[in-house]
């Protein structure tokens, strides 16, 4: 096998692996891009170059061998077999797994980094030459880039301004102590401009790095089975709680994050405790965040997952939807899309703090502006809303579900929220829209609780109560419930 001039940044298959023609087997970083090199034929891969090695054009990097065939051992044999010269510097490594060899020095003009680290660095505009690698042989790994992103996006220290949130005596002592830990929302850095693609990429990567430990702690505590897969061409995270029993019932989860942040893997504080409490398998949709995708594409991705579950043999009576914040609005929109296309309705929906009107419309946007512990609309949400949908479409039912016509049908819906969040009016208005249209809806509000409190601290008594009510609601409407 030959390659273009560049640096070998990763083998995608181990030496000795059986490959098929067209399978990606290695990555070469050229001056312009990182290129995948595919297997030219079926056979057994034998690596002949090290990760981090700088290669010349048309240089041999490996062989695709037939069963029982041995790779060339000497330069003369290689020249006879390929008609191409083979660099003497490669002879010392022949016969050893190239991917396991550590490079003692950085390749000339480059850095030693994993493909994932390089991809993240390009997305977030991080200069790899300024980083120190923590991987084997000093290689830069993804965690090194995430740390650099977090450092670059961390807000500067803000002088104390006497911030002291109002903490009601009517909530649990645990919740009182928790609310006292919230920093002043106005001190948080503003969101990027709606069209700042690179800025949003950095914000997304920084947020993923920031919550990584929190999600790891949740995974260690609850010990779910997590499997990354695809449904309907959309990446999903299949979450099965500890001691899960085989069942057709499934809960499709759509994560929040103002349409621009988080992922299925970084939202475990929402999904995993729910899976554990309800005993349900959860399919968390890893939809494309804005501004990389607009609302129509995002809603289409969630709808595609639902239709794929139907094609896999799940009845609508087996399927419920669950979303928080922006994810709750996306879940509503996906249901509306399926309904209007005549494809059916899931058995139930559970919505935590739904961002049901994407614009700053509703009483609590004003009355609770200074009481909200999480964000300020103008500073943190306005540009995210515009990244997801243009202002001219903010009243589209797929963008702001409070404006949908629910008379044509909607599944039984549980809406949960807190009295200390600007989305309180979103909860009330969406409930009224459903109830007025004759649909089954329950509004479940919690005294003194902030936005998506169930995920911010799953151990609060209020969070546990909310999940128990969610469990009872789902058991009432899902197939096989009790």
C-alpha positions as CSV (number, residue, x, y, z in Angstrom):
1,X,0.0,0.0,0.0
2,X,1.2,3.5,-0.9
3,X,0.2,6.9,0.5
4,X,0.4,10.6,-0.2
5,X,3.1,12.7,1.4
6,X,2.3,13.5,5.0
7,X,2.3,12.2,8.6
8,X,0.8,8.9,9.6
9,X,-1.5,10.0,12.4
10,X,-3.3,6.7,13.1
11,X,-3.9,3.1,12.2
12,X,-7.7,2.4,12.1
13,X,-7.1,-1.4,12.0
14,X,-4.5,-3.4,14.0
15,X,-1.8,-5.4,12.2
16,X,-3.1,-8.8,11.5
17,X,-6.7,-7.7,11.1
18,X,-8.7,-9.1,8.2
19,X,-9.9,-6.2,6.0
20,X,-12.2,-5.8,3.0
21,X,-11.5,-3.7,0.0
22,X,-12.7,-0.2,0.8
23,X,-12.4,-0.4,4.6
24,X,-10.7,2.6,6.1
25,X,-7.4,1.4,7.6
26,X,-5.2,4.5,8.3
27,X,-5.1,8.2,8.5
28,X,-2.6,10.5,6.8
29,X,-2.3,14.2,7.6
30,X,-1.2,16.2,4.6
31,X,-0.7,19.9,4.4
32,X,-4.4,20.4,3.5
33,X,-6.4,17.8,5.4
34,X,-6.4,14.5,7.2
35,X,-7.1,11.7,4.7
36,X,-8.5,8.2,5.2
37,X,-6.6,5.5,3.3
38,X,-8.7,2.5,2.4
39,X,-7.7,-1.1,1.9
40,X,-7.1,-1.7,-1.9
41,X,-8.1,-5.4,-1.6
42,X,-9.4,-8.1,0.7
43,X,-6.8,-9.7,2.9
44,X,-4.7,-9.5,6.1
45,X,-3.3,-6.1,7.0
46,X,0.4,-5.9,7.8
47,X,1.6,-2.5,9.0
48,X,5.0,-1.3,8.0
49,X,5.1,2.3,9.3
50,X,4.8,3.9,12.7
51,X,2.3,6.4,14.0
52,X,3.9,9.9,13.8
53,X,6.2,8.9,10.9
54,X,6.6,11.4,8.1
55,X,6.1,9.7,4.8
56,X,7.1,10.6,1.2
57,X,4.7,10.3,-1.7
58,X,4.1,6.8,-2.9
59,X,6.0,5.3,0.1
60,X,5.0,1.8,1.2
61,X,3.2,1.8,4.5
62,X,2.0,-1.7,4.7
63,X,0.7,-4.8,2.8
64,X,-2.6,-6.6,2.2
65,X,-1.6,-10.3,2.4
66,X,-3.4,-13.4,1.4
67,X,-4.0,-16.1,4.0
68,X,-0.7,-17.7,4.9
69,X,1.4,-15.2,3.0
70,X,4.3,-13.7,4.8
71,X,5.3,-10.0,4.4
72,X,8.6,-9.2,2.7
73,X,11.5,-9.3,5.2
74,X,14.4,-7.7,3.3
75,X,14.7,-4.7,1.1
76,X,15.5,-6.7,-2.0
77,X,12.4,-8.8,-1.6
78,X,10.3,-5.7,-1.1
79,X,11.7,-4.0,-4.2
80,X,11.0,-7.2,-6.2
81,X,7.5,-7.4,-4.8
82,X,6.4,-3.8,-5.3
83,X,8.8,-2.2,-7.8
84,X,9.3,0.6,-5.2
85,X,12.2,1.4,-2.9
86,X,11.7,0.9,0.8
87,X,13.4,3.3,3.2
88,X,16.1,1.7,5.3
89,X,14.8,3.4,8.4
90,X,11.7,1.2,8.2
91,X,13.7,-2.2,8.4
92,X,14.2,-2.0,12.1
93,X,10.4,-2.0,12.8
94,X,9.4,-4.7,10.3
95,X,7.5,-7.5,11.9
96,X,6.5,-5.5,14.9
97,X,3.0,-4.0,15.4
98,X,3.6,-0.4,14.2
99,X,0.7,1.0,16.2
100,X,2.4,-0.1,19.4
101,X,5.7,1.6,18.7
102,X,6.3,4.8,20.5
103,X,8.0,7.7,18.7
104,X,10.7,9.3,20.9
105,X,10.6,12.6,19.0
106,X,8.0,14.7,17.3
107,X,8.0,14.2,13.6
108,X,9.6,17.2,11.7
109,X,7.1,20.0,11.2
110,X,4.4,18.2,13.1
111,X,3.0,17.0,16.4
112,X,2.2,13.5,17.8
113,X,-1.6,13.5,18.3
114,X,-4.4,11.1,18.0
115,X,-6.9,11.5,15.1
116,X,-9.7,12.4,17.6
117,X,-7.4,15.1,19.2
118,X,-6.6,16.5,15.8
119,X,-10.2,16.7,14.7
120,X,-11.3,18.4,17.9
121,X,-8.4,20.9,17.7
122,X,-9.4,21.8,14.1
123,X,-13.0,22.3,15.2
124,X,-12.1,24.5,18.2
125,X,-9.2,26.3,16.5
126,X,-6.7,25.0,19.0
127,X,-3.0,25.1,18.1
128,X,-1.6,21.6,18.8
129,X,2.0,22.9,18.8
130,X,1.3,24.7,22.1
131,X,0.0,21.7,23.9
132,X,1.9,19.1,26.0
133,X,0.6,15.5,25.4
134,X,-0.4,13.3,28.2
135,X,-0.6,10.1,26.1
136,X,2.0,7.4,25.5
137,X,5.2,8.8,24.2
138,X,4.0,12.4,24.8
139,X,1.2,12.0,22.3
140,X,-1.6,14.6,22.5
141,X,-4.9,13.0,23.2
142,X,-8.4,14.3,23.1
143,X,-8.4,15.1,26.8
144,X,-5.4,17.4,26.3
145,X,-7.4,19.4,23.7
146,X,-10.5,19.5,25.9
147,X,-8.4,20.9,28.7
148,X,-7.1,23.6,26.4
149,X,-10.6,24.5,25.2
150,X,-11.8,24.7,28.8
151,X,-8.9,26.9,29.7
152,X,-9.6,29.2,26.7
153,X,-13.3,29.5,27.4
154,X,-13.3,29.7,31.2
155,X,-14.6,33.1,32.3
156,X,-12.2,35.5,34.0
157,X,-12.4,35.8,37.7
158,X,-15.3,38.1,38.6
159,X,-15.0,40.3,41.6
160,X,-17.5,39.5,44.3
161,X,-20.7,41.5,43.9
162,X,-22.6,40.4,46.9
163,X,-24.5,37.8,44.9
164,X,-26.9,36.0,47.3
165,X,-29.8,34.2,45.7
166,X,-33.1,34.2,47.5
167,X,-33.5,30.7,49.0
168,X,-37.0,29.9,50.2
169,X,-37.5,28.1,53.6
170,X,-40.3,26.1,51.9
171,X,-37.9,23.7,50.1
172,X,-35.9,20.8,51.5
173,X,-32.8,21.5,53.5
174,X,-30.8,19.7,50.9
175,X,-32.2,22.0,48.2
176,X,-31.6,25.1,50.3
177,X,-27.9,24.1,50.6
178,X,-27.7,23.3,46.9
179,X,-29.2,26.6,45.7
180,X,-26.7,28.5,47.8
181,X,-23.9,27.1,45.6
182,X,-25.2,28.7,42.3
183,X,-22.9,31.4,40.9
184,X,-24.4,34.7,39.7
185,X,-25.8,34.0,36.2
186,X,-24.9,37.5,35.0
187,X,-21.3,36.8,35.7
188,X,-21.2,33.9,33.2
189,X,-19.7,34.8,29.8
190,X,-22.1,35.7,27.0
191,X,-22.9,33.1,24.3
192,X,-21.3,33.5,20.8
193,X,-23.1,35.3,18.1
194,X,-25.7,33.2,16.3
195,X,-23.5,32.9,13.1
196,X,-20.2,32.3,14.9
197,X,-19.6,28.7,13.9
198,X,-16.2,28.5,15.4
199,X,-17.3,30.1,18.6
200,X,-20.2,27.6,19.1
201,X,-17.8,24.7,18.3
202,X,-15.5,26.0,21.1
203,X,-18.4,26.5,23.5
204,X,-19.7,23.0,22.8
205,X,-16.3,21.4,23.2
206,X,-15.6,23.3,26.4
207,X,-19.0,22.3,27.9
208,X,-18.4,18.7,27.0
209,X,-15.0,18.8,28.9
210,X,-16.5,20.7,31.8
211,X,-19.2,18.1,32.5
212,X,-17.2,15.0,31.7
213,X,-16.3,14.2,35.3
214,X,-19.9,14.8,36.5
215,X,-21.2,12.3,33.9
216,X,-18.5,9.8,34.8
217,X,-19.5,10.0,38.4
218,X,-23.2,9.3,37.5
219,X,-22.1,6.3,35.4
220,X,-20.0,5.0,38.2
221,X,-22.8,5.4,40.7
222,X,-25.6,3.8,38.7
223,X,-23.6,1.4,36.5
224,X,-25.8,1.4,33.4
225,X,-24.9,-0.4,30.2
226,X,-24.1,2.3,27.6
227,X,-23.9,1.4,23.9
228,X,-23.3,3.8,21.1
229,X,-25.2,2.8,18.0
230,X,-27.4,4.3,15.2
231,X,-31.1,4.3,14.5
232,X,-32.6,5.6,11.3
233,X,-29.1,6.8,10.4
234,X,-28.9,9.0,13.5
235,X,-26.4,8.3,16.3
236,X,-28.0,7.3,19.6
237,X,-26.8,6.1,23.0
238,X,-28.6,3.0,24.2
239,X,-28.9,3.1,28.0
240,X,-30.0,0.1,29.9
241,X,-30.2,0.3,33.7
242,X,-28.5,-2.1,36.0
243,X,-30.6,-5.3,36.4
244,X,-32.7,-4.3,33.3
245,X,-35.3,-6.9,32.3
246,X,-35.9,-7.6,28.6
247,X,-38.9,-5.5,27.5
248,X,-40.4,-3.9,24.4
249,X,-41.0,-0.6,26.3
250,X,-38.5,2.1,25.5
251,X,-38.1,5.8,26.4
252,X,-36.6,8.1,23.8
253,X,-34.6,10.9,25.4
254,X,-33.9,14.2,23.7
255,X,-31.2,16.2,25.6
256,X,-31.3,19.9,26.3
257,X,-28.6,22.5,26.0
258,X,-30.2,25.5,24.4
259,X,-30.1,23.6,21.0
260,X,-26.3,24.3,20.9
261,X,-24.7,22.4,23.7
262,X,-24.5,18.9,25.2
263,X,-24.8,15.5,23.7
264,X,-26.3,12.1,24.5
265,X,-23.1,11.2,26.3
266,X,-22.8,14.4,28.3
267,X,-26.4,14.4,29.5
268,X,-26.3,11.3,31.7
269,X,-27.4,13.2,34.8
270,X,-30.8,13.5,33.1
271,X,-31.1,10.1,31.4
272,X,-29.3,7.6,33.7
273,X,-31.2,8.3,37.0
274,X,-34.5,8.1,35.0
275,X,-33.5,4.8,33.5
276,X,-32.6,3.5,37.0
277,X,-35.8,4.7,38.7
278,X,-38.2,3.6,35.9
279,X,-36.4,0.4,34.9
280,X,-36.8,1.5,31.3
281,X,-34.3,1.2,28.5
282,X,-33.5,4.7,27.2
283,X,-32.6,5.6,23.6
284,X,-30.8,9.0,23.9
285,X,-30.8,10.8,20.5
286,X,-27.4,12.4,19.7
287,X,-28.9,14.9,17.3
288,X,-26.7,17.5,15.5
289,X,-26.6,20.7,17.6
290,X,-27.2,24.2,16.1
291,X,-25.8,26.0,14.3
292,X,-24.4,23.0,12.4
293,X,-28.1,22.0,11.9
294,X,-31.3,24.0,11.9
295,X,-34.6,23.1,13.5
296,X,-36.0,21.2,10.6
297,X,-33.0,18.9,10.4
298,X,-32.9,18.3,14.2
299,X,-36.6,17.5,14.4
300,X,-36.2,15.2,11.4
301,X,-33.4,13.3,13.2
302,X,-35.5,12.7,16.3
303,X,-38.5,11.6,14.1
304,X,-36.2,9.3,12.2
305,X,-35.2,7.5,15.4
306,X,-38.8,7.0,16.3
307,X,-39.8,5.6,12.9
308,X,-36.7,3.3,13.1
309,X,-38.0,1.9,16.4
310,X,-41.3,1.2,14.8
311,X,-39.6,-0.5,11.9
312,X,-37.7,-2.6,14.4
313,X,-40.9,-4.0,15.8
314,X,-41.9,-1.6,18.6
315,X,-45.5,-0.6,18.7
316,X,-46.4,3.0,19.5
317,X,-47.8,1.7,22.8
318,X,-44.2,0.7,23.7
319,X,-42.6,4.1,23.0
320,X,-42.6,7.3,25.1
321,X,-40.6,10.5,24.7
322,X,-38.7,12.4,27.3
323,X,-36.9,15.7,26.9
324,X,-35.5,18.5,29.0
325,X,-35.4,22.3,28.2
326,X,-34.6,22.6,24.5
327,X,-34.9,18.8,24.2
328,X,-38.4,19.0,25.4
329,X,-39.4,21.4,22.7
330,X,-37.7,19.2,20.1
331,X,-39.6,16.2,21.4
332,X,-42.9,18.0,21.0
333,X,-41.9,19.0,17.5
334,X,-41.0,15.4,16.5
335,X,-44.4,14.2,17.8
336,X,-46.2,16.9,15.8
337,X,-44.2,16.0,12.7
338,X,-45.1,12.3,13.0
339,X,-48.8,13.1,13.7
340,X,-49.1,15.5,10.7
341,X,-47.5,12.9,8.4
342,X,-50.1,10.3,9.6
343,X,-47.4,8.0,11.2
344,X,-49.0,7.7,14.6
345,X,-48.3,8.9,18.1
346,X,-46.2,7.5,20.9
347,X,-47.8,6.4,24.2
348,X,-46.7,9.4,26.4
349,X,-44.4,12.4,26.7
350,X,-42.6,13.8,29.7
351,X,-41.2,17.3,29.4
352,X,-38.8,18.9,32.0
353,X,-38.8,22.7,31.9
354,X,-39.7,22.9,28.2
355,X,-38.4,25.8,26.2
356,X,-41.8,26.0,24.6
357,X,-41.6,29.6,23.3
358,X,-38.1,30.2,22.0
359,X,-38.6,34.0,22.0
360,X,-38.6,36.0,25.2
361,X,-42.4,36.0,25.4
362,X,-44.3,35.1,28.6
363,X,-44.8,36.6,32.0
364,X,-42.0,34.8,33.8
365,X,-39.4,35.9,31.3
366,X,-39.8,39.3,32.9
367,X,-41.0,38.5,36.5
368,X,-38.4,35.9,37.2
369,X,-35.6,37.5,35.1
370,X,-33.5,38.2,38.2
371,X,-34.5,35.1,40.2
372,X,-33.5,32.5,37.6
373,X,-30.3,30.8,38.9
374,X,-29.1,29.4,35.5
375,X,-29.1,32.0,32.8
376,X,-30.2,35.4,31.5
377,X,-32.1,35.3,28.2
378,X,-30.4,38.2,26.4
379,X,-26.9,37.2,27.5
380,X,-27.1,33.4,27.1
381,X,-30.2,32.3,25.1
382,X,-31.0,34.9,22.5
383,X,-28.2,34.0,20.1
384,X,-28.7,30.3,20.7
385,X,-32.3,30.7,19.6
386,X,-31.2,32.5,16.5
387,X,-28.6,29.8,15.8
388,X,-31.4,27.2,15.8
389,X,-34.1,29.1,13.9
390,X,-34.3,32.5,12.2
391,X,-36.5,35.1,14.1
392,X,-39.1,35.0,11.3
393,X,-39.8,31.3,12.2
394,X,-39.8,31.6,16.0
395,X,-43.6,31.0,16.1
396,X,-43.4,27.9,13.9
397,X,-44.9,25.0,16.0
398,X,-41.7,23.0,15.5
399,X,-39.7,25.8,17.1
400,X,-42.1,27.1,19.7
401,X,-44.6,24.3,20.5
402,X,-46.9,26.7,22.5
403,X,-48.2,27.8,19.1
404,X,-49.2,24.3,17.8
405,X,-52.7,23.1,17.2
406,X,-53.2,20.2,19.5
407,X,-56.8,19.4,18.6
408,X,-55.6,16.9,16.0
409,X,-54.1,14.8,18.8
410,X,-51.1,14.5,21.1
411,X,-50.0,11.8,23.6
412,X,-50.7,12.1,27.4
413,X,-48.1,14.6,28.6
414,X,-46.4,15.3,31.9
415,X,-44.8,18.7,32.3
416,X,-42.5,19.4,35.2
417,X,-40.9,22.7,36.1
418,X,-39.8,24.9,39.0
419,X,-41.0,28.2,40.3
420,X,-37.5,29.7,40.1
421,X,-37.0,29.6,36.3
422,X,-37.9,32.0,33.5
423,X,-39.4,29.0,31.7
424,X,-42.2,28.8,34.2
425,X,-44.6,30.5,31.8
426,X,-43.5,28.1,29.1
427,X,-44.6,25.2,31.3
428,X,-48.0,26.9,32.1
429,X,-48.7,28.0,28.5
430,X,-47.9,24.6,27.0
431,X,-50.1,22.9,29.6
432,X,-53.0,25.3,28.8
433,X,-52.5,24.7,25.1
434,X,-52.8,20.9,25.5
435,X,-55.6,21.0,28.1
436,X,-57.7,23.5,26.1
437,X,-57.4,21.3,23.1
438,X,-58.8,18.4,25.0
439,X,-55.6,16.4,25.4
440,X,-54.5,14.7,28.6
441,X,-51.9,16.8,30.4
442,X,-50.5,17.2,33.9
443,X,-48.6,20.2,35.1
444,X,-46.3,19.3,38.0
445,X,-44.5,22.3,39.5
446,X,-41.9,22.4,42.3
447,X,-41.5,25.1,44.9
448,X,-38.3,27.1,44.6
449,X,-36.7,24.7,42.1
450,X,-34.5,26.1,39.3
451,X,-34.4,25.1,35.6
452,X,-34.1,21.3,35.1
453,X,-33.4,20.8,38.7
454,X,-33.8,17.0,38.3
455,X,-30.6,16.9,36.3
456,X,-28.6,19.6,38.2
457,X,-28.8,17.5,41.3
458,X,-30.5,14.1,40.9
459,X,-30.2,13.4,44.7
460,X,-32.4,16.2,45.9
461,X,-35.7,15.0,47.6
462,X,-37.5,17.2,45.0
463,X,-35.6,15.5,42.2
464,X,-36.4,12.0,43.5
465,X,-40.1,12.9,43.9
466,X,-40.2,14.3,40.4
467,X,-38.8,11.0,39.0
468,X,-41.2,8.9,41.0
469,X,-44.1,10.9,39.6
470,X,-42.6,10.5,36.1
471,X,-42.3,6.7,36.7
472,X,-46.0,6.5,37.7
473,X,-47.1,8.5,34.7
474,X,-45.1,6.4,32.3
475,X,-46.4,3.1,33.9
476,X,-49.9,4.4,33.4
477,X,-49.6,4.9,29.7
478,X,-46.9,2.6,28.3
479,X,-47.8,-0.9,27.3
480,X,-47.6,-3.4,30.1
481,X,-47.9,-0.6,32.7
482,X,-49.5,-1.0,36.1
